[in-house]
């Protein structure tokens, strides 16, 4: 099976830093340290992007949702909010945050704010997000998936089997605790990337393959067994021979499989795709949101959340926000068709991803460059 699609800059440096600092920390008396707020950690010269200043705003191709907008309330900042995950009831949002996308990950490790955050909706309003601390020592955590009181997340830390391992934690009396490594089957044998588990807990979907190194990234399926997880099988209905498909999400009613892949409608960067359940398999996927849209997550009402990255005209990333497309109550099922090969259906002056080194580094964001 191909290697997992988890591109992290200077992993060896990160692990070395963790080990060295952990050794120093063990020799010194420890005093509790307060976590800085996100606002305190964001550079003073950071630019807060808006839809009005966005050169490549997300584009919706379906009448089933309202147009994409940034989440309201305190969720988004001038830093990077990434990797969203919404609980089925729509009242708890998890996301990854780092204050400055230009900072290498080995420095993110030390800033005391980069990691997983969460916010709850109270009285219709989102509360100020709080960081979830998942290690007493140094670690870089992200790519969270939550089911019931159990969180799965990716982490770079001392004691891993690989560079990045999947861990679990449990919510007990409002605190995330009982952190454990998910084991060798997922982290070594199957070497999984970001993933989702069906609501019944019986099927695991994950991506694997290293897009940044020219490999084809695909989505795989594994069934729950008495001993763990069965041998993975490629989800052929959504995978392509030369492109990349990843960051799967199964809706709370198990009727749809969402994922991130290249746009086939001529737009720049990643797009959100949806495949509907057909018998025991999945139907032909349809492109729903384009223009640097990634990592879809939906609540039980069908509201669609995703990350949108802002870029300048030279394809340098500026920041990232969590966006939402609210499900229409007067749903009309209509989507734009994918053009035939060679059909230039979109006229645009926006830069496209042409395979250059800079553009490849831009796309690597969606393979985990800014998070574990």
Secondary structure, DSSP 8 states (H G I E B T S, - for coil): --------TTHHHHHHHHHHHHHHHHTS---------HHHHS-TT-----TTT-TT--EE-BTTB---EE--TTS--SSEEEEEEE-TTS-EEEEEEES-TTS-HHHHTTSS--EEEEEEEETTEE---EE----SS--EEEEEEEETTEEEEEEE-TT-SSSSEEEEEEEETTEEEEEEE--HIIIIIS---SEEE-TTS-EEEEEES-GGGT--BEEEEEEEETTEE---EE-TTT--SSSBEEEEEE-TTS-EEEEEEE-SSS-SSEEEEEEEEETTEE---EEEEESSEEEEEE-TT--EEEEEEEE-TT--EEEEEEEEE-B-SS----B-----TT-------S----S-HHHHHHHGGGGTTT--
